[in-house]
Every structure is written in structure tokens, then in C-alpha cells.
């Protein structure tokens, strides 16, 4: 169904994704980090030292998973900042940017599932980390979460979201607990609500969310670098999306996320080593037709006898 336009648009977007990655690499003057043998960087402000993986800092290692699409400006600020922040805490870490290059609507939860599967197994815990949220207060906990998930960007500290069940922004999971809840639902195409479903998964698994204590900076704890005008939220609901994403998803998760890795590139952004993954997600348009952008829904809506969506 709708295979012709999918192949054409996916091919075009794949080329654009590859070009973007190439531009980033050239712009940042990347260097190889394979086998621990860095190439001397061309620019003096770029370092390839593996200071992020000092084994004397402890046995645990964090995979920072950054779901990504069209956020280059934010990434250029985020990567070096979080790298320095974690080094200051002596947190061993790798940064993974999971870039969605297909033509479907953005799916943050699926990208996190992909990042979990594609990150190195020596990373025994993860941080689901928004690219537009950086901590500006010292002492926030990025250490290994032993008892259950740790919500670093808690409602008492996040500059925008303050409801009690909020677990978005920055959330830490050890690998055992993430597998226990089967990761995140793959049904959430477009912006919002995947974190609310994740909260239900956590509770159903008998886990408790802990949050930072003793932080006195309140809503000034983080810098939120999201531009609402330049980066509008894709929060429209299509077909039966509202109904099926308003309850616990018992069928999808990290065990059955469907995707293809188009490319995997190591680069350095102002001293911060980053693994950049170009990812094509797969979507079953019968089960979740709302993965399609409005302009791509026309053929499907005609077949189902539904009214046409409104274009932006």
C-alpha cells in the first residue's frame, strides 16, 4: 500500500540525511576513535582524547541516548556541554545521537529503543536525554540507577513540565530494568504522550521513580534551548491515534522495534566524542496510520473513505 511514494520519498530523504551527516563531519573536523587510536585533529579546539572512558572512575558506564531530527544548532551546544558536565562528575559515558532520516513523523520513543539496542554493551545504563535540555546546576545525579529509574529532569526542576507523572526530558535506566518494562512503546508518532505511557509501564513493573534531592535552583536548574517558532511541535492526532495511544501498550517495545541503520559515524564536537546513527524507522500503516505526515495520508484516506487532513 502506497509503496511507490514511500520508495521515492525515502530515497530522497536518505540522500538528504547522508548529506547532513557529511556536512556535520566536515564542519566539526571529526576524527577516528576506533581501537583507541585517535587521528590528530586539524583544529586545536577539537580533542580526540578518550577522557570520557576513564576506567578509574568506576565500573559503570552511561550511554547518553539523544533522539534527533533537524536539531543541528541544539546538538552543537548540547554535545560538548553534557560531555564536560559528565566528565566533571567522573561519569564514564558514550553519547549516541539517533537521527531519524525516514519520511515518517518523528518517533522519540522508537529512537530511544534503537539507541538502547545499538549502544555498546559495556554501557550498563542509559540516559534518555532531550537535545534541547542541558543542566546548569551542579550535583544532578547521572550515576548508575540501582533501585529503579532516576528522573533527573523532575517536575520540581524542569522549566516547563511540572505534573507529578512527568518522566520526560532526562531519565536514567539500567539495562535490566529497561528490558523488564520492554522499553518504550513504538506507537507514538508525532510529539507527546510517550512519556506518560512510559510512566504506566514503570508502575506496572513494580518500579519506583526517584528524583534529585537537595537541589535548590528550582525551575532554573536547566537551560531549555527549544525555539517554539523555529521548531513547532507536531502534536496533531490522526485516525484513531488518540484512543490507541491513551492507554498502556502491551504489544510493542524495545523487543520489536523495526528499523534499519543507514550509517554509523564517529565524530567529535568541540572535544565531545559522539556516535551519530542515521536510522530509518519502519511503520505498519495499517496498525498505526498516524505515522504518516498529513500530505502522505491522502492515498490511504481515499482508500478508507475518510476526509482529507488539513495541511499546514
C-alpha positions as CSV (number, residue, x, y, z in Angstrom):
1,X,0.0,0.0,0.0
2,X,1.4,3.4,-1.1
3,X,4.7,1.7,-1.9
4,X,5.6,3.9,-4.8
5,X,5.6,7.2,-2.9
6,X,7.3,5.6,0.1
7,X,10.3,4.3,-2.0
8,X,10.7,7.7,-3.8
9,X,10.4,9.9,-0.7
10,X,12.5,7.5,1.4
11,X,15.3,7.5,-1.2
12,X,15.2,11.3,-1.4
13,X,15.3,11.7,2.4
14,X,18.0,9.1,2.7
15,X,20.2,11.2,0.4
16,X,19.4,14.3,2.4
17,X,20.3,12.5,5.7
18,X,23.6,11.4,4.3
19,X,24.4,14.9,3.1
20,X,23.6,16.3,6.6
21,X,25.8,13.8,8.3
22,X,28.6,14.6,5.8
23,X,28.2,18.3,6.4
24,X,28.4,17.8,10.2
25,X,31.5,15.7,9.9
26,X,33.3,18.3,7.7
27,X,32.1,21.2,9.8
28,X,33.3,19.6,13.0
29,X,36.5,18.2,11.7
30,X,35.8,14.8,13.0
31,X,38.5,12.2,13.9
32,X,38.5,8.4,14.3
33,X,38.1,6.9,17.7
34,X,38.3,3.3,16.7
35,X,40.6,1.0,18.5
36,X,41.6,3.8,20.8
37,X,44.0,5.3,18.1
38,X,42.9,8.9,17.6
39,X,43.9,10.8,14.5
40,X,45.4,14.2,15.2
41,X,42.6,16.8,14.8
42,X,43.1,19.6,12.3
43,X,41.7,22.2,14.7
44,X,43.2,22.9,18.1
45,X,39.8,23.2,19.8
46,X,38.9,19.6,18.9
47,X,40.3,16.8,21.1
48,X,40.1,13.1,20.5
49,X,41.2,12.0,23.9
50,X,39.1,9.3,25.5
51,X,38.7,11.2,28.7
52,X,35.0,10.1,28.8
53,X,36.0,6.5,29.4
54,X,38.5,6.6,32.3
55,X,38.1,3.2,33.9
56,X,39.4,4.5,37.2
57,X,36.1,6.4,37.6
58,X,34.2,3.1,38.3
59,X,32.8,0.0,36.6
60,X,29.6,1.6,35.4
61,X,29.3,3.3,32.0
62,X,26.4,5.5,30.7
63,X,25.0,5.6,27.2
64,X,23.5,9.1,26.6
65,X,20.8,8.5,24.0
66,X,19.7,11.6,22.1
67,X,16.7,11.1,19.8
68,X,17.2,13.6,17.0
69,X,15.9,15.2,13.8
70,X,16.7,18.7,12.4
71,X,18.3,19.9,15.6
72,X,21.8,20.7,14.5
73,X,22.1,24.0,16.4
74,X,21.0,22.4,19.6
75,X,23.3,19.5,19.1
76,X,26.4,21.7,18.6
77,X,25.6,23.3,22.0
78,X,24.4,20.1,23.8
79,X,27.2,17.6,23.0
80,X,30.3,19.5,24.3
81,X,28.3,20.8,27.3
82,X,27.0,17.4,28.5
83,X,30.4,15.8,27.8
84,X,32.1,18.3,30.1
85,X,29.3,18.0,32.7
86,X,29.6,14.2,32.9
87,X,33.4,14.4,33.0
88,X,33.2,16.8,35.9
89,X,31.2,14.1,37.8
90,X,33.7,11.5,36.6
91,X,30.9,9.6,34.8
92,X,32.2,7.2,32.1
93,X,29.9,7.7,29.1
94,X,29.3,7.5,25.4
95,X,27.0,9.9,23.5
96,X,24.7,8.4,20.8
97,X,22.7,10.7,18.5
98,X,19.9,8.7,16.9
99,X,18.9,10.6,13.8
100,X,15.6,9.7,12.2
101,X,16.0,10.0,8.4
102,X,12.8,8.4,7.1
103,X,9.7,10.3,5.9
104,X,7.5,9.4,8.8
105,X,6.6,11.6,11.7
106,X,9.1,11.9,14.5
107,X,9.1,8.9,16.9
108,X,11.1,9.7,20.0
109,X,10.3,6.5,21.8
110,X,11.3,4.2,19.0
111,X,14.6,6.1,18.5
112,X,15.4,5.5,22.2
113,X,14.7,1.8,21.7
114,X,17.0,1.8,18.8
115,X,19.7,3.6,20.8
116,X,19.4,1.1,23.5
117,X,19.9,-1.8,21.1
118,X,22.7,-0.1,19.2
119,X,24.7,1.3,22.1
120,X,27.8,-0.7,23.3
121,X,27.0,-3.4,25.8
122,X,29.8,-2.1,28.0
123,X,27.3,0.8,28.8
124,X,25.3,-0.8,31.5
125,X,22.8,2.1,31.9
126,X,21.2,4.7,29.7
127,X,20.1,8.3,29.9
128,X,17.1,9.2,27.6
129,X,18.2,12.8,27.0
130,X,16.4,15.6,25.1
131,X,18.9,17.5,22.9
132,X,17.3,20.8,24.0
133,X,17.7,20.4,27.7
134,X,21.1,21.0,29.5
135,X,21.7,21.0,33.2
136,X,23.2,24.3,34.6
137,X,23.2,23.3,38.2
138,X,26.0,21.1,39.7
139,X,25.2,17.9,41.5
140,X,22.4,16.4,39.4
141,X,22.6,12.6,39.6
142,X,23.9,10.9,36.5
143,X,25.3,7.9,38.5
144,X,24.2,4.3,38.0
145,X,20.5,3.8,39.0
146,X,20.5,0.7,41.2
147,X,16.9,0.5,42.5
148,X,15.0,1.9,39.6
149,X,14.7,4.7,37.1
150,X,16.0,8.1,38.1
151,X,14.3,11.1,36.7
152,X,16.9,13.8,36.5
153,X,14.6,16.5,35.0
154,X,12.0,16.1,37.7
155,X,8.7,18.2,37.7
156,X,10.1,20.3,40.5
157,X,13.1,21.3,38.4
158,X,12.0,21.2,34.7
159,X,11.4,24.7,33.3
160,X,8.2,23.7,31.6
161,X,6.6,20.4,32.7
162,X,5.5,20.2,36.4
163,X,2.9,17.4,36.7
164,X,3.6,14.5,39.0
165,X,3.6,11.7,36.5
166,X,6.1,13.5,34.1
167,X,9.2,11.4,33.4
168,X,10.4,13.1,30.2
169,X,13.5,15.3,29.5
170,X,16.2,13.2,31.2
171,X,15.5,9.8,32.6
172,X,18.1,7.1,33.7
173,X,17.6,3.4,33.4
174,X,19.9,0.5,34.0
175,X,19.7,-2.1,31.2
176,X,18.0,-4.8,33.3
177,X,15.1,-2.5,34.3
178,X,14.7,-1.2,30.7
179,X,14.4,-4.7,29.4
180,X,12.0,-5.6,32.2
181,X,9.5,-3.0,31.1
182,X,10.2,-3.8,27.4
183,X,11.5,-0.3,26.8
184,X,9.1,2.3,25.3
185,X,6.0,1.9,23.1
186,X,6.6,2.2,19.3
187,X,3.1,3.6,18.7
188,X,3.9,7.3,19.4
189,X,4.4,9.1,16.1
190,X,4.4,12.8,16.4
191,X,5.0,14.8,19.6
192,X,4.0,14.0,23.1
193,X,2.4,11.3,25.4
194,X,5.0,8.6,25.0
195,X,6.5,9.6,28.4
196,X,3.1,9.3,30.1
197,X,2.7,5.7,28.7
198,X,6.3,5.0,30.0
199,X,5.3,6.1,33.5
200,X,2.5,3.5,33.4
201,X,5.0,0.8,32.3
202,X,7.3,1.6,35.1
203,X,4.5,1.3,37.7
204,X,3.1,-1.9,36.2
205,X,6.6,-3.4,36.5
206,X,6.7,-2.6,40.2
207,X,9.4,0.0,39.9
208,X,9.6,3.4,41.6
209,X,10.9,6.6,40.0
210,X,13.3,8.5,42.2
211,X,14.3,12.2,41.7
212,X,17.1,14.6,42.7
213,X,17.1,15.7,46.3
214,X,18.5,18.8,47.8
215,X,18.6,20.8,44.6
216,X,17.6,24.4,45.4
217,X,17.7,26.1,42.0
218,X,14.1,25.1,41.1
219,X,13.0,25.8,37.5
220,X,16.4,27.4,36.8
221,X,18.1,24.0,37.2
222,X,18.1,23.5,33.4
223,X,18.5,25.6,30.3
224,X,15.8,24.8,27.7
225,X,17.1,25.8,24.2
226,X,13.9,24.9,22.3
227,X,12.7,27.6,19.9
228,X,8.9,27.1,19.6
229,X,8.6,29.3,16.4
230,X,11.6,27.7,14.6
231,X,10.8,24.2,16.0
232,X,7.0,23.8,16.0
233,X,5.6,20.8,17.8
234,X,3.9,18.1,15.6
235,X,1.2,17.4,18.1
236,X,-1.8,16.7,15.8
237,X,-3.8,13.5,16.3
238,X,-4.9,11.5,13.2
239,X,-7.1,8.5,12.6
240,X,-7.7,6.6,15.9
241,X,-4.4,7.8,17.4
242,X,-5.9,9.5,20.5
243,X,-7.7,6.3,21.5
244,X,-4.9,3.8,20.9
245,X,-2.2,6.0,22.5
246,X,-4.3,6.9,25.5
247,X,-3.7,3.5,27.2
248,X,-1.0,1.0,28.1
249,X,0.7,-0.6,25.1
250,X,1.2,-4.2,25.9
251,X,2.3,-5.2,22.4
252,X,5.2,-3.0,21.3
253,X,8.5,-2.1,22.8
254,X,12.3,-2.5,22.6
255,X,11.9,-6.2,21.7
256,X,10.1,-5.5,18.4
257,X,11.0,-2.0,17.2
258,X,11.6,-2.2,13.5
259,X,14.3,-0.1,11.9
260,X,17.4,0.0,9.6
261,X,20.7,1.6,10.4
262,X,21.7,3.5,7.3
263,X,25.1,4.7,8.7
264,X,27.0,4.8,11.9
265,X,29.7,7.6,12.1
266,X,32.0,8.6,15.0
267,X,32.7,12.3,15.2
268,X,33.9,14.8,17.7
269,X,32.1,18.1,18.5
270,X,34.3,20.5,20.3
271,X,36.1,17.7,22.2
272,X,32.9,15.6,22.7
273,X,33.1,12.1,21.1
274,X,29.7,11.3,19.5
275,X,28.4,8.3,17.7
276,X,25.9,9.5,15.0
277,X,23.4,7.0,13.8
278,X,21.3,7.6,10.7
279,X,18.1,5.5,11.3
280,X,15.2,4.6,9.1
281,X,12.2,3.5,11.2
282,X,9.6,1.2,9.8
283,X,5.9,1.7,10.2
284,X,2.9,-0.6,9.7
285,X,0.4,1.9,8.2
286,X,-2.5,-0.5,8.9
287,X,-1.8,-0.6,12.7
288,X,-0.5,2.9,13.1
289,X,-1.5,5.0,10.1
290,X,-0.8,8.2,12.0
291,X,2.9,7.6,11.4
292,X,2.3,9.3,8.0
293,X,2.6,13.0,7.6
294,X,-0.7,14.8,6.6
295,X,0.5,15.2,3.0
296,X,1.3,11.5,2.8
297,X,-2.1,10.4,4.2
298,X,-4.1,11.3,1.0
299,X,-3.9,7.9,-0.7
300,X,-4.7,6.0,2.5
301,X,-7.6,8.2,3.4
302,X,-9.1,7.8,-0.1
303,X,-8.9,4.1,0.3
304,X,-10.6,4.2,3.7
305,X,-13.2,6.8,2.6
306,X,-12.1,9.3,5.2
307,X,-11.9,13.1,4.8
308,X,-8.6,14.7,3.8
309,X,-6.4,16.0,6.6
310,X,-5.6,19.7,6.9
311,X,-2.2,20.7,5.6
312,X,-0.1,23.3,7.4
